[in-house]
Amino acid sequence: MIAISFIGAVRIFFSAFNMLLLMRVLFRFFSMDEDHPLGKWLIILTEPILYPVRIFLEKRFSLPGFFDWSYLVVMIAADFCETILIMLIRIVL
């Protein structure tokens, strides 16, 4: 019973995080004003994770084009982390 609660919390956390990332992508795609209060919060909540990935991708792979691949990499990594955490919870509890 406790495992189900933890798994539910993990899924809610990662779903919320992915929604924040998706909203941030949409803000950039539609050239929304970053001074908007929602835009500021999206930057505050997502930039600490996106910035290191963005720097790594720029240094390691000089990817051409205007698309910022860090969003996709972080979403895939978050999905991987969610799966690993759920597996660990099922093993431990």
Distance bins in CASP14 RR format, pairs under 12 A and 6 or more apart:
PFRMAT RR
TARGET T0000
AUTHOR 0000-0000-0000
RMODE 2
METHOD distances of the structure
MODEL  1
1 7 0 0 0 0 0 1 0 0 0 0 0
1 8 0 0 0 0 0 1 0 0 0 0 0
1 93 0 0 0 0 1 0 0 0 0 0 0
2 8 0 0 0 0 0 1 0 0 0 0 0
2 9 0 0 0 0 0 1 0 0 0 0 0
2 89 0 0 0 0 1 0 0 0 0 0 0
2 90 0 0 0 0 0 1 0 0 0 0 0
2 92 0 0 0 0 0 1 0 0 0 0 0
2 93 1 0 1 0 0 0 0 0 0 0 0
3 9 0 0 0 0 0 1 0 0 0 0 0
3 10 0 0 0 0 0 1 0 0 0 0 0
3 85 0 0 0 0 0 1 0 0 0 0 0
3 86 0 0 0 0 1 0 0 0 0 0 0
3 87 0 0 0 0 0 1 0 0 0 0 0
3 88 0 0 0 0 0 1 0 0 0 0 0
3 89 1 0 1 0 0 0 0 0 0 0 0
3 90 1 0 0 1 0 0 0 0 0 0 0
3 91 0 0 0 0 1 0 0 0 0 0 0
3 92 0 0 0 0 1 0 0 0 0 0 0
3 93 1 1 0 0 0 0 0 0 0 0 0
4 10 0 0 0 0 0 1 0 0 0 0 0
4 11 0 0 0 0 0 1 0 0 0 0 0
4 86 0 0 0 0 0 1 0 0 0 0 0
4 89 0 0 0 0 1 0 0 0 0 0 0
4 90 0 0 0 0 1 0 0 0 0 0 0
4 93 0 0 0 0 1 0 0 0 0 0 0
5 11 0 0 0 0 0 1 0 0 0 0 0
5 12 0 0 0 0 0 1 0 0 0 0 0
5 89 0 0 0 0 1 0 0 0 0 0 0
5 93 0 0 0 0 1 0 0 0 0 0 0
6 12 0 0 0 0 0 1 0 0 0 0 0
6 13 0 0 0 0 0 1 0 0 0 0 0
6 85 0 0 0 0 1 0 0 0 0 0 0
6 86 0 0 0 0 1 0 0 0 0 0 0
6 87 0 0 0 0 0 1 0 0 0 0 0
6 88 0 0 0 0 1 0 0 0 0 0 0
6 89 1 0 1 0 0 0 0 0 0 0 0
6 90 0 0 0 0 1 0 0 0 0 0 0
6 91 0 0 0 0 0 1 0 0 0 0 0
6 92 0 0 0 0 1 0 0 0 0 0 0
6 93 1 0 0 1 0 0 0 0 0 0 0
7 13 0 0 0 0 0 1 0 0 0 0 0
7 14 0 0 0 0 0 1 0 0 0 0 0
7 82 0 0 0 0 1 0 0 0 0 0 0
7 83 0 0 0 0 0 1 0 0 0 0 0
7 85 0 0 0 0 1 0 0 0 0 0 0
7 86 1 0 1 0 0 0 0 0 0 0 0
7 87 0 0 0 0 1 0 0 0 0 0 0
7 88 0 0 0 0 0 1 0 0 0 0 0
7 89 1 0 1 0 0 0 0 0 0 0 0
7 90 1 0 0 1 0 0 0 0 0 0 0
7 91 0 0 0 0 0 1 0 0 0 0 0
7 92 0 0 0 0 0 1 0 0 0 0 0
7 93 0 0 0 0 1 0 0 0 0 0 0
8 14 0 0 0 0 1 0 0 0 0 0 0
8 15 0 0 0 0 1 0 0 0 0 0 0
8 16 0 0 0 0 0 1 0 0 0 0 0
8 82 0 0 0 0 0 1 0 0 0 0 0
8 85 0 0 0 0 0 1 0 0 0 0 0
8 86 0 0 0 0 1 0 0 0 0 0 0
8 89 0 0 0 0 1 0 0 0 0 0 0
8 90 0 0 0 0 0 1 0 0 0 0 0
9 15 0 0 0 0 0 1 0 0 0 0 0
9 16 0 0 0 0 0 1 0 0 0 0 0
9 82 0 0 0 0 0 1 0 0 0 0 0
9 85 0 0 0 0 1 0 0 0 0 0 0
9 86 0 0 0 0 0 1 0 0 0 0 0
9 89 0 0 0 0 1 0 0 0 0 0 0
10 16 0 0 0 0 0 1 0 0 0 0 0
10 17 0 0 0 0 0 1 0 0 0 0 0
10 78 0 0 0 0 0 1 0 0 0 0 0
10 79 0 0 0 0 0 1 0 0 0 0 0
10 81 0 0 0 0 1 0 0 0 0 0 0
10 82 1 0 0 1 0 0 0 0 0 0 0
10 83 0 0 0 0 1 0 0 0 0 0 0
10 84 0 0 0 0 1 0 0 0 0 0 0
10 85 1 0 1 0 0 0 0 0 0 0 0
10 86 1 0 1 0 0 0 0 0 0 0 0
10 87 0 0 0 0 0 1 0 0 0 0 0
10 88 0 0 0 0 1 0 0 0 0 0 0
10 89 1 0 0 1 0 0 0 0 0 0 0
10 90 0 0 0 0 0 1 0 0 0 0 0
10 93 0 0 0 0 0 1 0 0 0 0 0
11 17 0 0 0 0 0 1 0 0 0 0 0
11 18 0 0 0 0 0 1 0 0 0 0 0
11 78 0 0 0 0 0 1 0 0 0 0 0
11 79 0 0 0 0 0 1 0 0 0 0 0
11 81 0 0 0 0 0 1 0 0 0 0 0
11 82 1 0 0 1 0 0 0 0 0 0 0
11 83 0 0 0 0 0 1 0 0 0 0 0
11 85 0 0 0 0 1 0 0 0 0 0 0
11 86 1 0 0 1 0 0 0 0 0 0 0
11 89 0 0 0 0 0 1 0 0 0 0 0
12 18 0 0 0 0 0 1 0 0 0 0 0
12 19 0 0 0 0 0 1 0 0 0 0 0
12 82 0 0 0 0 0 1 0 0 0 0 0
13 19 0 0 0 0 0 1 0 0 0 0 0
13 20 0 0 0 0 0 1 0 0 0 0 0
13 78 0 0 0 0 1 0 0 0 0 0 0
13 81 0 0 0 0 0 1 0 0 0 0 0
13 82 0 0 0 0 1 0 0 0 0 0 0
13 85 0 0 0 0 1 0 0 0 0 0 0
13 86 0 0 0 0 0 1 0 0 0 0 0
14 20 0 0 0 0 0 1 0 0 0 0 0
14 21 0 0 0 0 0 1 0 0 0 0 0
14 74 0 0 0 0 0 1 0 0 0 0 0
14 75 0 0 0 0 1 0 0 0 0 0 0
14 76 0 0 0 0 0 1 0 0 0 0 0
14 77 0 0 0 0 0 1 0 0 0 0 0
14 78 1 0 1 0 0 0 0 0 0 0 0
14 79 1 0 0 1 0 0 0 0 0 0 0
14 80 0 0 0 0 0 1 0 0 0 0 0
14 81 1 0 0 1 0 0 0 0 0 0 0
14 82 1 0 1 0 0 0 0 0 0 0 0
14 83 0 0 0 0 1 0 0 0 0 0 0
14 84 0 0 0 0 0 1 0 0 0 0 0
14 85 0 0 0 0 1 0 0 0 0 0 0
14 86 0 0 0 0 1 0 0 0 0 0 0
15 21 0 0 0 0 0 1 0 0 0 0 0
15 22 0 0 0 0 0 1 0 0 0 0 0
15 75 0 0 0 0 0 1 0 0 0 0 0
15 78 0 0 0 0 1 0 0 0 0 0 0
15 79 0 0 0 0 0 1 0 0 0 0 0
15 82 0 0 0 0 1 0 0 0 0 0 0
16 22 0 0 0 0 0 1 0 0 0 0 0
16 23 0 0 0 0 0 1 0 0 0 0 0
16 45 0 0 0 0 1 0 0 0 0 0 0
16 46 0 0 0 0 0 1 0 0 0 0 0
16 78 0 0 0 0 0 1 0 0 0 0 0
16 82 0 0 0 0 0 1 0 0 0 0 0
17 23 0 0 0 0 0 1 0 0 0 0 0
17 24 0 0 0 0 0 1 0 0 0 0 0
17 42 0 0 0 0 0 1 0 0 0 0 0
17 45 0 0 0 0 1 0 0 0 0 0 0
17 46 0 0 0 0 1 0 0 0 0 0 0
17 48 0 0 0 0 0 1 0 0 0 0 0
17 49 0 0 0 0 1 0 0 0 0 0 0
17 50 0 0 0 0 0 1 0 0 0 0 0
17 71 0 0 0 0 0 1 0 0 0 0 0
17 74 0 0 0 0 1 0 0 0 0 0 0
17 75 0 0 0 0 1 0 0 0 0 0 0
17 77 0 0 0 0 0 1 0 0 0 0 0
17 78 1 0 1 0 0 0 0 0 0 0 0
17 79 0 0 0 0 0 1 0 0 0 0 0
17 81 0 0 0 0 1 0 0 0 0 0 0
17 82 0 0 0 0 1 0 0 0 0 0 0
18 24 0 0 0 0 0 1 0 0 0 0 0
18 25 0 0 0 0 0 1 0 0 0 0 0
18 46 0 0 0 0 0 1 0 0 0 0 0
18 49 0 0 0 0 0 1 0 0 0 0 0
18 71 0 0 0 0 0 1 0 0 0 0 0
18 72 0 0 0 0 0 1 0 0 0 0 0
18 74 0 0 0 0 1 0 0 0 0 0 0
18 75 1 0 1 0 0 0 0 0 0 0 0
18 76 0 0 0 0 0 1 0 0 0 0 0
18 77 0 0 0 0 0 1 0 0 0 0 0
18 78 1 0 0 1 0 0 0 0 0 0 0
18 79 1 0 0 1 0 0 0 0 0 0 0
18 81 0 0 0 0 0 1 0 0 0 0 0
18 82 0 0 0 0 1 0 0 0 0 0 0
19 25 0 0 0 0 0 1 0 0 0 0 0
19 26 0 0 0 0 0 1 0 0 0 0 0
19 42 0 0 0 0 0 1 0 0 0 0 0
19 45 0 0 0 0 0 1 0 0 0 0 0
19 46 0 0 0 0 0 1 0 0 0 0 0
19 75 0 0 0 0 0 1 0 0 0 0 0
19 78 0 0 0 0 0 1 0 0 0 0 0
20 26 0 0 0 0 0 1 0 0 0 0 0
20 27 0 0 0 0 0 1 0 0 0 0 0
20 38 0 0 0 0 0 1 0 0 0 0 0
20 39 0 0 0 0 0 1 0 0 0 0 0
20 41 0 0 0 0 1 0 0 0 0 0 0
20 42 1 0 0 1 0 0 0 0 0 0 0
20 43 0 0 0 0 0 1 0 0 0 0 0
20 44 0 0 0 0 0 1 0 0 0 0 0
20 45 1 0 1 0 0 0 0 0 0 0 0
20 46 1 0 1 0 0 0 0 0 0 0 0
20 47 0 0 0 0 0 1 0 0 0 0 0
20 48 0 0 0 0 0 1 0 0 0 0 0
20 49 0 0 0 0 1 0 0 0 0 0 0
20 50 0 0 0 0 0 1 0 0 0 0 0
20 71 0 0 0 0 0 1 0 0 0 0 0
20 74 0 0 0 0 0 1 0 0 0 0 0
20 75 0 0 0 0 0 1 0 0 0 0 0
20 78 0 0 0 0 0 1 0 0 0 0 0
21 27 0 0 0 0 0 1 0 0 0 0 0
21 28 0 0 0 0 0 1 0 0 0 0 0
21 42 0 0 0 0 1 0 0 0 0 0 0
21 43 0 0 0 0 0 1 0 0 0 0 0
21 45 0 0 0 0 1 0 0 0 0 0 0
21 46 1 0 1 0 0 0 0 0 0 0 0
21 47 0 0 0 0 0 1 0 0 0 0 0
21 49 0 0 0 0 1 0 0 0 0 0 0
21 50 1 0 0 1 0 0 0 0 0 0 0
21 53 0 0 0 0 0 1 0 0 0 0 0
21 68 0 0 0 0 0 1 0 0 0 0 0
21 70 0 0 0 0 1 0 0 0 0 0 0
21 71 1 0 1 0 0 0 0 0 0 0 0
21 72 0 0 0 0 1 0 0 0 0 0 0
21 73 0 0 0 0 0 1 0 0 0 0 0
21 74 1 0 0 1 0 0 0 0 0 0 0
21 75 1 0 1 0 0 0 0 0 0 0 0
21 76 0 0 0 0 0 1 0 0 0 0 0
21 77 0 0 0 0 0 1 0 0 0 0 0
21 78 1 0 0 1 0 0 0 0 0 0 0
21 79 0 0 0 0 0 1 0 0 0 0 0
22 28 0 0 0 0 0 1 0 0 0 0 0
22 29 0 0 0 0 0 1 0 0 0 0 0
22 42 0 0 0 0 0 1 0 0 0 0 0
22 46 0 0 0 0 0 1 0 0 0 0 0
22 71 0 0 0 0 1 0 0 0 0 0 0
22 72 0 0 0 0 0 1 0 0 0 0 0
22 74 0 0 0 0 0 1 0 0 0 0 0
22 75 0 0 0 0 1 0 0 0 0 0 0
22 78 0 0 0 0 0 1 0 0 0 0 0
23 29 0 0 0 0 0 1 0 0 0 0 0
23 30 0 0 0 0 0 1 0 0 0 0 0
23 32 0 0 0 0 1 0 0 0 0 0 0
23 36 0 0 0 0 0 1 0 0 0 0 0
23 38 1 0 0 1 0 0 0 0 0 0 0
23 39 0 0 0 0 1 0 0 0 0 0 0
23 41 0 0 0 0 1 0 0 0 0 0 0
23 42 1 0 1 0 0 0 0 0 0 0 0
23 43 0 0 0 0 0 1 0 0 0 0 0
23 45 0 0 0 0 1 0 0 0 0 0 0
23 46 0 0 0 0 1 0 0 0 0 0 0
23 71 0 0 0 0 0 1 0 0 0 0 0
24 30 0 0 0 0 0 1 0 0 0 0 0
24 32 0 0 0 0 1 0 0 0 0 0 0
24 34 0 0 0 0 0 1 0 0 0 0 0
24 38 0 0 0 0 0 1 0 0 0 0 0
24 39 1 0 0 1 0 0 0 0 0 0 0
24 40 0 0 0 0 0 1 0 0 0 0 0
24 41 0 0 0 0 0 1 0 0 0 0 0
24 42 1 0 1 0 0 0 0 0 0 0 0
24 43 1 0 0 1 0 0 0 0 0 0 0
24 44 0 0 0 0 0 1 0 0 0 0 0
24 45 0 0 0 0 1 0 0 0 0 0 0
24 46 1 0 1 0 0 0 0 0 0 0 0
24 47 0 0 0 0 1 0 0 0 0 0 0
24 49 0 0 0 0 0 1 0 0 0 0 0
24 50 1 0 0 1 0 0 0 0 0 0 0
24 68 0 0 0 0 1 0 0 0 0 0 0
24 70 0 0 0 0 0 1 0 0 0 0 0
24 71 1 0 0 1 0 0 0 0 0 0 0
24 74 0 0 0 0 0 1 0 0 0 0 0
24 75 0 0 0 0 0 1 0 0 0 0 0
25 32 0 0 0 0 0 1 0 0 0 0 0
25 42 0 0 0 0 1 0 0 0 0 0 0
25 46 0 0 0 0 1 0 0 0 0 0 0
25 50 0 0 0 0 0 1 0 0 0 0 0
25 67 0 0 0 0 0 1 0 0 0 0 0
25 68 0 0 0 0 1 0 0 0 0 0 0
25 69 0 0 0 0 0 1 0 0 0 0 0
25 70 0 0 0 0 0 1 0 0 0 0 0
25 71 1 0 1 0 0 0 0 0 0 0 0
25 72 0 0 0 0 1 0 0 0 0 0 0
25 74 0 0 0 0 0 1 0 0 0 0 0
25 75 0 0 0 0 1 0 0 0 0 0 0
26 32 1 0 0 1 0 0 0 0 0 0 0
26 38 0 0 0 0 0 1 0 0 0 0 0
26 39 0 0 0 0 0 1 0 0 0 0 0
26 42 0 0 0 0 1 0 0 0 0 0 0
26 71 0 0 0 0 0 1 0 0 0 0 0
27 33 0 0 0 0 1 0 0 0 0 0 0
27 34 1 0 0 1 0 0 0 0 0 0 0
27 35 0 0 0 0 0 1 0 0 0 0 0
27 36 0 0 0 0 1 0 0 0 0 0 0
27 37 0 0 0 0 0 1 0 0 0 0 0
27 38 1 0 0 1 0 0 0 0 0 0 0
27 39 1 0 1 0 0 0 0 0 0 0 0
27 40 0 0 0 0 0 1 0 0 0 0 0
27 41 0 0 0 0 0 1 0 0 0 0 0
27 42 1 0 0 1 0 0 0 0 0 0 0
27 43 0 0 0 0 1 0 0 0 0 0 0
27 46 0 0 0 0 0 1 0 0 0 0 0
27 71 0 0 0 0 0 1 0 0 0 0 0
28 34 0 0 0 0 1 0 0 0 0 0 0
28 39 0 0 0 0 0 1 0 0 0 0 0
28 42 0 0 0 0 1 0 0 0 0 0 0
28 43 0 0 0 0 0 1 0 0 0 0 0
28 46 0 0 0 0 0 1 0 0 0 0 0
28 50 0 0 0 0 0 1 0 0 0 0 0
28 66 0 0 0 0 0 1 0 0 0 0 0
28 67 0 0 0 0 1 0 0 0 0 0 0
28 68 1 0 0 1 0 0 0 0 0 0 0
28 70 0 0 0 0 0 1 0 0 0 0 0
28 71 0 0 0 0 1 0 0 0 0 0 0
29 66 0 0 0 0 0 1 0 0 0 0 0
29 67 0 0 0 0 0 1 0 0 0 0 0
29 68 0 0 0 0 0 1 0 0 0 0 0
29 71 0 0 0 0 0 1 0 0 0 0 0
30 36 0 0 0 0 0 1 0 0 0 0 0
30 39 0 0 0 0 0 1 0 0 0 0 0
32 38 0 0 0 0 1 0 0 0 0 0 0
32 39 1 0 0 1 0 0 0 0 0 0 0
32 40 0 0 0 0 0 1 0 0 0 0 0
32 42 0 0 0 0 1 0 0 0 0 0 0
32 43 0 0 0 0 0 1 0 0 0 0 0
33 39 1 0 0 1 0 0 0 0 0 0 0
33 40 0 0 0 0 1 0 0 0 0 0 0
33 42 0 0 0 0 0 1 0 0 0 0 0
33 43 0 0 0 0 0 1 0 0 0 0 0
34 40 1 0 0 1 0 0 0 0 0 0 0
34 41 0 0 0 0 0 1 0 0 0 0 0
34 42 0 0 0 0 1 0 0 0 0 0 0
34 43 1 0 0 1 0 0 0 0 0 0 0
34 44 0 0 0 0 0 1 0 0 0 0 0
34 47 0 0 0 0 0 1 0 0 0 0 0
35 41 0 0 0 0 0 1 0 0 0 0 0
35 43 0 0 0 0 0 1 0 0 0 0 0
36 42 0 0 0 0 1 0 0 0 0 0 0
36 43 0 0 0 0 0 1 0 0 0 0 0
37 43 0 0 0 0 0 1 0 0 0 0 0
37 44 0 0 0 0 0 1 0 0 0 0 0
38 44 0 0 0 0 0 1 0 0 0 0 0
38 45 0 0 0 0 0 1 0 0 0 0 0
39 45 0 0 0 0 1 0 0 0 0 0 0
39 46 0 0 0 0 1 0 0 0 0 0 0
39 47 0 0 0 0 0 1 0 0 0 0 0
40 46 0 0 0 0 0 1 0 0 0 0 0
40 47 0 0 0 0 0 1 0 0 0 0 0
41 47 0 0 0 0 0 1 0 0 0 0 0
42 49 0 0 0 0 0 1 0 0 0 0 0
42 50 0 0 0 0 0 1 0 0 0 0 0
42 71 0 0 0 0 0 1 0 0 0 0 0
43 49 0 0 0 0 0 1 0 0 0 0 0
43 50 0 0 0 0 1 0 0 0 0 0 0
43 51 0 0 0 0 0 1 0 0 0 0 0
44 50 0 0 0 0 0 1 0 0 0 0 0
44 51 0 0 0 0 0 1 0 0 0 0 0
46 52 0 0 0 0 0 1 0 0 0 0 0
46 53 0 0 0 0 0 1 0 0 0 0 0
46 54 0 0 0 0 0 1 0 0 0 0 0
46 68 0 0 0 0 0 1 0 0 0 0 0
46 70 0 0 0 0 1 0 0 0 0 0 0
46 71 0 0 0 0 1 0 0 0 0 0 0
46 74 0 0 0 0 1 0 0 0 0 0 0
46 75 0 0 0 0 0 1 0 0 0 0 0
46 78 0 0 0 0 0 1 0 0 0 0 0
47 53 0 0 0 0 0 1 0 0 0 0 0
47 54 0 0 0 0 1 0 0 0 0 0 0
47 55 0 0 0 0 0 1 0 0 0 0 0
47 68 0 0 0 0 0 1 0 0 0 0 0
47 70 0 0 0 0 0 1 0 0 0 0 0
47 71 0 0 0 0 0 1 0 0 0 0 0
47 74 0 0 0 0 0 1 0 0 0 0 0
48 54 0 0 0 0 0 1 0 0 0 0 0
48 74 0 0 0 0 0 1 0 0 0 0 0
49 55 0 0 0 0 0 1 0 0 0 0 0
49 56 0 0 0 0 0 1 0 0 0 0 0
49 70 0 0 0 0 1 0 0 0 0 0 0
49 71 0 0 0 0 0 1 0 0 0 0 0
49 73 0 0 0 0 0 1 0 0 0 0 0
49 74 1 0 1 0 0 0 0 0 0 0 0
49 75 0 0 0 0 0 1 0 0 0 0 0
49 77 0 0 0 0 1 0 0 0 0 0 0
49 78 0 0 0 0 1 0 0 0 0 0 0
49 81 0 0 0 0 0 1 0 0 0 0 0
50 56 0 0 0 0 0 1 0 0 0 0 0
50 57 0 0 0 0 0 1 0 0 0 0 0
50 68 0 0 0 0 1 0 0 0 0 0 0
50 69 0 0 0 0 0 1 0 0 0 0 0
50 70 1 0 1 0 0 0 0 0 0 0 0
50 71 1 0 0 1 0 0 0 0 0 0 0
50 72 0 0 0 0 0 1 0 0 0 0 0
50 73 0 0 0 0 1 0 0 0 0 0 0
50 74 1 0 1 0 0 0 0 0 0 0 0
50 75 0 0 0 0 0 1 0 0 0 0 0
50 77 0 0 0 0 0 1 0 0 0 0 0
50 78 0 0 0 0 0 1 0 0 0 0 0
51 57 0 0 0 0 0 1 0 0 0 0 0
51 58 0 0 0 0 0 1 0 0 0 0 0
51 68 0 0 0 0 0 1 0 0 0 0 0
51 70 0 0 0 0 1 0 0 0 0 0 0
51 71 0 0 0 0 0 1 0 0 0 0 0
51 74 0 0 0 0 0 1 0 0 0 0 0
52 58 0 0 0 0 0 1 0 0 0 0 0
52 59 0 0 0 0 0 1 0 0 0 0 0
52 60 0 0 0 0 0 1 0 0 0 0 0
52 70 0 0 0 0 1 0 0 0 0 0 0
52 73 0 0 0 0 0 1 0 0 0 0 0
52 74 0 0 0 0 1 0 0 0 0 0 0
52 77 0 0 0 0 0 1 0 0 0 0 0
53 59 0 0 0 0 0 1 0 0 0 0 0
53 60 0 0 0 0 0 1 0 0 0 0 0
53 61 0 0 0 0 0 1 0 0 0 0 0
53 68 0 0 0 0 1 0 0 0 0 0 0
53 69 0 0 0 0 1 0 0 0 0 0 0
53 70 1 0 1 0 0 0 0 0 0 0 0
53 71 0 0 0 0 1 0 0 0 0 0 0
53 72 0 0 0 0 1 0 0 0 0 0 0
53 73 1 0 1 0 0 0 0 0 0 0 0
53 74 1 0 1 0 0 0 0 0 0 0 0
53 75 0 0 0 0 0 1 0 0 0 0 0
53 76 0 0 0 0 0 1 0 0 0 0 0
53 77 1 0 0 1 0 0 0 0 0 0 0
53 78 0 0 0 0 0 1 0 0 0 0 0
54 60 0 0 0 0 0 1 0 0 0 0 0
54 61 0 0 0 0 0 1 0 0 0 0 0
54 63 0 0 0 0 0 1 0 0 0 0 0
54 67 0 0 0 0 0 1 0 0 0 0 0
54 68 1 0 0 1 0 0 0 0 0 0 0
54 69 0 0 0 0 1 0 0 0 0 0 0
54 70 1 0 1 0 0 0 0 0 0 0 0
54 71 0 0 0 0 1 0 0 0 0 0 0
54 72 0 0 0 0 0 1 0 0 0 0 0
54 73 0 0 0 0 1 0 0 0 0 0 0
54 74 0 0 0 0 1 0 0 0 0 0 0
55 61 0 0 0 0 0 1 0 0 0 0 0
55 68 0 0 0 0 0 1 0 0 0 0 0
55 70 0 0 0 0 1 0 0 0 0 0 0
55 73 0 0 0 0 0 1 0 0 0 0 0
56 63 0 0 0 0 0 1 0 0 0 0 0
56 69 0 0 0 0 0 1 0 0 0 0 0
56 70 0 0 0 0 1 0 0 0 0 0 0
56 73 0 0 0 0 1 0 0 0 0 0 0
56 74 0 0 0 0 0 1 0 0 0 0 0
56 77 0 0 0 0 0 1 0 0 0 0 0
57 63 1 0 0 1 0 0 0 0 0 0 0
57 64 0 0 0 0 0 1 0 0 0 0 0
57 67 0 0 0 0 0 1 0 0 0 0 0
57 68 0 0 0 0 1 0 0 0 0 0 0
57 69 1 0 1 0 0 0 0 0 0 0 0
57 70 1 0 1 0 0 0 0 0 0 0 0
57 71 0 0 0 0 0 1 0 0 0 0 0
57 72 0 0 0 0 1 0 0 0 0 0 0
57 73 1 0 0 1 0 0 0 0 0 0 0
57 74 0 0 0 0 0 1 0 0 0 0 0
58 64 0 0 0 0 0 1 0 0 0 0 0
58 65 0 0 0 0 0 1 0 0 0 0 0
58 68 0 0 0 0 1 0 0 0 0 0 0
58 69 0 0 0 0 1 0 0 0 0 0 0
58 70 0 0 0 0 1 0 0 0 0 0 0
58 73 0 0 0 0 0 1 0 0 0 0 0
60 69 0 0 0 0 0 1 0 0 0 0 0
60 70 0 0 0 0 0 1 0 0 0 0 0
60 73 0 0 0 0 0 1 0 0 0 0 0
61 69 0 0 0 0 1 0 0 0 0 0 0
61 70 0 0 0 0 0 1 0 0 0 0 0
61 73 0 0 0 0 0 1 0 0 0 0 0
62 69 0 0 0 0 0 1 0 0 0 0 0
63 69 1 0 1 0 0 0 0 0 0 0 0
63 70 0 0 0 0 0 1 0 0 0 0 0
63 72 0 0 0 0 0 1 0 0 0 0 0
63 73 0 0 0 0 0 1 0 0 0 0 0
67 73 0 0 0 0 0 1 0 0 0 0 0
68 74 0 0 0 0 0 1 0 0 0 0 0
69 75 0 0 0 0 0 1 0 0 0 0 0
69 76 0 0 0 0 0 1 0 0 0 0 0
70 76 0 0 0 0 0 1 0 0 0 0 0
70 77 0 0 0 0 0 1 0 0 0 0 0
71 77 0 0 0 0 0 1 0 0 0 0 0
71 78 0 0 0 0 0 1 0 0 0 0 0
72 78 0 0 0 0 0 1 0 0 0 0 0
72 79 0 0 0 0 0 1 0 0 0 0 0
73 79 0 0 0 0 0 1 0 0 0 0 0
73 80 0 0 0 0 0 1 0 0 0 0 0
74 80 0 0 0 0 0 1 0 0 0 0 0
74 81 0 0 0 0 0 1 0 0 0 0 0
75 81 0 0 0 0 0 1 0 0 0 0 0
75 82 0 0 0 0 0 1 0 0 0 0 0
76 82 0 0 0 0 0 1 0 0 0 0 0
76 83 0 0 0 0 0 1 0 0 0 0 0
77 83 0 0 0 0 0 1 0 0 0 0 0
77 84 0 0 0 0 0 1 0 0 0 0 0
78 84 0 0 0 0 0 1 0 0 0 0 0
78 85 0 0 0 0 0 1 0 0 0 0 0
79 85 0 0 0 0 0 1 0 0 0 0 0
79 86 0 0 0 0 0 1 0 0 0 0 0
80 86 0 0 0 0 0 1 0 0 0 0 0
80 87 0 0 0 0 0 1 0 0 0 0 0
81 87 0 0 0 0 0 1 0 0 0 0 0
81 88 0 0 0 0 0 1 0 0 0 0 0
82 88 0 0 0 0 0 1 0 0 0 0 0
82 89 0 0 0 0 0 1 0 0 0 0 0
83 89 0 0 0 0 0 1 0 0 0 0 0
83 90 0 0 0 0 0 1 0 0 0 0 0
84 90 0 0 0 0 0 1 0 0 0 0 0
84 91 0 0 0 0 0 1 0 0 0 0 0
85 91 0 0 0 0 0 1 0 0 0 0 0
85 92 0 0 0 0 0 1 0 0 0 0 0
85 93 0 0 0 0 0 1 0 0 0 0 0
86 92 0 0 0 0 0 1 0 0 0 0 0
86 93 0 0 0 0 0 1 0 0 0 0 0
87 93 0 0 0 0 0 1 0 0 0 0 0
END
